[in-house]
Amino acid sequence: MSLTMEQSSAYVQNCIHGDPAACSCACPFRLDIRAFLDKVAKGRWAPAYKALRDAVVFPAVVAELCDQPCRGACLRDQTGDEAIALGSIESAVVRFAKNRPPESFAMPPKSERVAIVGAGPAGLAAALALAQKKYSVTVYDKAEGWGGSLRSHPKFDAFDADFKLQFTNLKVEFVFNHEISSLDELDGFNAVYVATGKGGEDFGLYPSWDKSMLSTSSPKVFLGGELTGVSLMEAIAHGRLASLIIETFFKAGRAVLMENEQRPSCGRLLDYSGSPSVPLTPMANPEEGYTQEEAMAEAARCLQCDCSRCMDECEMLKWFKKPPRKIGQEVYMDLNVNPPFSTHHLTRETFSCMMCGHCKAICPTDVDIGALLQRSRTERVALGRDYPLAFHEYWLRELDFYGDEAFFAAPPKGKETCQYAFFPGCQLGAGSPERVIKGYEYLASKYDTGVILGCCGAPAYWAGDAARLDENFKKLKDAWERLGKPTLVFACTYCVRMFDAFLPDIPRTTIYELMAEDDRLKPLSPFAGAAVFDPCAARDEEPVQKAVRKLVSRAGVDASELNEKFRCCGNGGHIRMANRDLYEEIVTNRVQYSDKPYVVYCANCREIFTLKGKPNAHILDMALGLETDRPVPSLHEKKRNGLEVKKALMKTLKDEDFTPPRNEWDGVQLVIAPALLEEMDRRLITEDDVREAIYTAEKTGQKFVSEDGVFQCSLIKPVITYWVQYRPAESGAYEVLSAFSHRMRFGENE
């Protein structure tokens, strides 16, 4: 069964991006204060006024009388500043906005009749909202006019003008000087809203009042406003809420609990302590209030509070400019909606994620976009839908190689089991056989140590190939059990992460932790000063982090810490083939974290930084006294190195000679210029691919020849097609002039 919308959304449901700001949640009207202040800051007075009116109903009343609970929630306090002067800004908007009469919508009148008892702000707010929906509304009040308790306020004239303005173009019947003594008088109405003000008549219904639905024991009677003990501002907000509840009552025949349209506030989950301080904007004339310029300046102080940490800090999310919830929707759509309604436009984004865990680590609510996109990859493989295997084909071949030709597991010589088993991972020995061989010798000199040479399965995991991953871990587990279930000694923190996720019962440690316990071990120092670059997979491995720093300290290196830790070097997720430009951007960013050389403890970090020209050294090379600045081997050399490790350890542990299997084309000699070899490695084209292509062409005669004697041939593999241009050399070798690959397929006659 494919991923459901609920399952996809669950990955991102805790995302607080776009949630109401803390100030909006404190506002009784849930005014979108961010958007309101943005309009004011730009001098857009009419749109700002409309936003204010739509939320607070009576802008002049609220601007003057609101006690501004929003200010208590303003995150400006984190910068040491006063909260935004929202009340003063609202007053300025009321003064400076033009064309303020509300819009009139052409809607057919409704048949239902509503009686409102009380013409104070709460009753008027409900009447206004219901009349806008074209319900027949009659307002009763025992006073000679509207306004309720505000009629005695010194600024009632301004409030009166606001009431008149908001009711412009609306048909509402007002019955003043008429006290409702019994609700029986209102039997002819379909609904009644009682808003008689503080200490007003509740007709005996208040004990049954439900504050969520504003409903009472009388099915069609609703209570709200200061009558229920709320503040004046909450009373006005009740009016709009009552209109919505009454409308649902008409449709459903009963009071229905209103779902809160607003998600909870992100509130204090956001940190603006590092933002610049901007003091409160002073008023030139406090009696007149803010000028336009002053109001705009004060509105511009708003931090526009919203959580965007993952989108700000993750290069992939920056690249595609999509918030997490949108990605959650698109993952579902891409997997479940068939063409022509789905174009699978999320494919490149899915395979551009490094699966490094940084988004989850910095998210205040632990949203893990990597896990969601990993699920997308796995689902694509399972469904056979829009799965670009070419993004992973090379690394899956590597996984097969390290799980077969280069695989080896053995206890110490002469034993059947062991207490420890060194699991160096596939890339440590590929980069330098001595690291694994000398590393094993060190461990064997101190502990009862065997070895398991293989791959943790990361290529299958990143490719979303669950079946291949399970098969790989089954083989590793079988080897571990044959060795007597020893504690595995890792040299790669990503291997630690994979085993923790898929074989959590296997006890584990790292070679770095064991070396750090050895006070006699004195690592060499390639640099006087350096920065420690922690790989992404070491984020939750604090003992490993401490062990590496202890070894660096013993080497006498003046080590500094990077401001940004646990960031992927760019290798994660196989993004190099899916999004080369993004990969290059990420690598460049990592290199520029510090001007100092790096001390690394990840073989992939070491390779990527070296290729980029960044001075660095692997801590294991330093600890074992090995060459720290050796060049990165070619793809062909890395494969040969893997076999060299197996050969050496097989001889040491079993006293057996290892002869790698040979292919028919292994004898083909190639002459490749260094620049071309570097380009081939960049494109993940190996020398063996080129050998096989030339061998097949020479054997079958299926090749093209140009006038200058240059041959061109192709090698069609299940996923990739390789093309090679070459010519014979006098030595009997073949000079390779160019090589490239693609995913397209051609028939013989095309």
HELIX and SHEET records of a PDB file:
HELIX    1   1 MET A    5  ALA A   10  1                                   6    
HELIX    2   2 ALA A   22  ALA A   26  1                                   5    
HELIX    3   3 ILE A   33  ALA A   41  1                                   9    
HELIX    4   4 TRP A   45  VAL A   56  1                                  12    
HELIX    5   5 PRO A   59  LEU A   65  1                                   7    
HELIX    6   6 PRO A   69  ALA A   73  1                                   5    
HELIX    7   7 LEU A   75  THR A   79  5                                   5    
HELIX    8   8 LEU A   86  PHE A   96  1                                  11    
HELIX    9   9 PRO A  121  GLN A  132  1                                  12    
HELIX   10  10 GLY A  148  SER A  152  5                                   5    
HELIX   11  11 PHE A  156  GLN A  166  1                                  11    
HELIX   12  12 LEU A  183  LEU A  186  5                                   4    
HELIX   13  13 TYR A  206  SER A  208  5                                   3    
HELIX   14  14 GLY A  225  THR A  228  5                                   4    
HELIX   15  15 LEU A  232  ALA A  252  1                                  21    
HELIX   16  16 GLY A  267  LEU A  269  5                                   3    
HELIX   17  17 GLN A  292  ALA A  299  1                                   8    
HELIX   18  18 ARG A  309  GLU A  313  1                                   5    
HELIX   19  19 GLU A  315  PHE A  320  1                                   6    
HELIX   20  20 PRO A  324  ASN A  336  1                                  13    
HELIX   21  21 THR A  347  THR A  350  1                                   4    
HELIX   22  22 HIS A  358  ILE A  362  1                                   5    
HELIX   23  23 ILE A  369  LEU A  383  1                                  15    
HELIX   24  24 LEU A  389  PHE A  391  5                                   3    
HELIX   25  25 GLU A  393  TYR A  402  1                                  10    
HELIX   26  26 CYS A  426  GLY A  431  1                                   6    
HELIX   27  27 PRO A  433  LYS A  446  1                                  14    
HELIX   28  28 ALA A  458  ALA A  463  1                                   6    
HELIX   29  29 ALA A  466  ARG A  482  1                                  17    
HELIX   30  30 THR A  493  PHE A  502  1                                  10    
HELIX   31  31 ILE A  511  ALA A  516  1                                   6    
HELIX   32  32 CYS A  536  ALA A  538  5                                   3    
HELIX   33  33 GLU A  542  ARG A  554  1                                  13    
HELIX   34  34 GLY A  572  HIS A  574  5                                   3    
HELIX   35  35 ILE A  575  ALA A  578  1                                   4    
HELIX   36  36 ARG A  580  VAL A  591  1                                  12    
HELIX   37  37 ALA A  603  LEU A  611  1                                   9    
HELIX   38  38 ILE A  619  LEU A  624  1                                   6    
HELIX   39  39 LEU A  635  LYS A  654  1                                  20    
HELIX   40  40 GLU A  664  GLY A  667  5                                   4    
HELIX   41  41 PRO A  674  ARG A  682  1                                   9    
HELIX   42  42 GLU A  687  THR A  700  1                                  14    
SHEET    1   A 5 GLU A 173  VAL A 175  0                                        
SHEET    2   A 5 SER A 136  TYR A 140  1                                        
SHEET    3   A 5 ARG A 113  VAL A 117  1                                        
SHEET    4   A 5 ALA A 191  VAL A 194  1                                        
SHEET    5   A 5 VAL A 221  LEU A 223  1                                        
SHEET    1   B 5 PHE A 408  ALA A 410  0                                        
SHEET    2   B 5 THR A 449  LEU A 453 -1                                        
SHEET    3   B 5 TYR A 420  PHE A 423  1                                        
SHEET    4   B 5 THR A 487  PHE A 490  1                                        
SHEET    5   B 5 ARG A 508  THR A 510  1                                        
SHEET    1   C 4 ASP A 558  GLU A 561  0                                        
SHEET    2   C 4 GLY A 529  PHE A 533  1                                        
SHEET    3   C 4 TYR A 598  VAL A 600  1                                        
SHEET    4   C 4 ASN A 616  HIS A 618  1                                        
SHEET    1   D 5 LEU A 670  ILE A 672  0                                        
SHEET    2   D 5 TYR A 734  HIS A 742  1                                        
SHEET    3   D 5 THR A 721  PRO A 728 -1                                        
SHEET    4   D 5 PHE A 711  ILE A 716 -1                                        
SHEET    5   D 5 PHE A 704  VAL A 705 -1                                        
END                                                                             
